[in-house]
Amino acid sequence: MTSIRGKRYYGHDWYRKNEIDRFEGYYASVFYASFAALGLEIVPEDVSNAGRLDMAVKFNGQVYLFEFKVVEDEAEGKALAQIKEKKYADKYRSLNQPIHLIGVEFSKKARNIVAFTSKSPPMQTE
């Protein structure tokens, strides 16, 4: 046991008792770090008039829109539904590139991905 400023720390117990994995930002940061390491163009917390998309990634002439959700146990479909409901793709239609909507859900219980759903709506031509 180690004492730091009056608090007791028992070796590596901090990682088991830490509740950061209950927040979507924790998982979003893992995705962000992975894409950033690849040198991709990333826009985290992409703001639109309807809200904030968790992450937009531009790669190889295509746009990937990510929404992350933490659920209790099983997939609920809320991540992809939010992208569609808030029409986050509208902001990128003027680029005239394929857009892919990606919803990722993480289970609090399993601490893992329980849903990775995607939809690629047809490109709109004017």
ABEGO torsion letter per residue (X at the ends): XBBBGGBBBBEAAAAAABAAAABAAAAAAAAAAAAAAAGBBBBBGBBBAAEBBABBBBBGGBBBBBBBBBBAABBAGAAAAAAAAAGAAAAAAAAGBBBBBBBBBBBAAAGBBABBBBBBBBBBBX
